[in-house]
Amino acid sequence: MMENKRSTITGLNAEEAREYHSFFVTSTIGYIAIAIVAHFLVWQWRPWFPSVKGYALLEGAAASVTTLLG
C-alpha cells in the first residue's frame, strides 16, 4: 500500500503537523500560565511601583547585607 504523503518543508504529514501543533500550543499555554503566576508572586513580594512612602523598605538593605556578610 502506498500512502499519498505530501512533501513539505518540514517533512511532516498533516497528522504529524497537527500533533506537533497541539503540543506547541499546550506548551505555550503552560509557559504563559507559569509566567503569570511568577509575576504575581513577585508583585506580592515587592511591588513594582513604590507606595506613598516610596521604597522606604530598601533604605536599610545595604546595612543588612553588610551585617550578614561581615
Summary of the structure (lengths in Angstrom):
residues: 70
radius of gyration: 25.4
end to end distance: 77.0
largest distance: 77.3
contacts: 102
relative contact order: 0.05
helix: 63%
strand: 3%
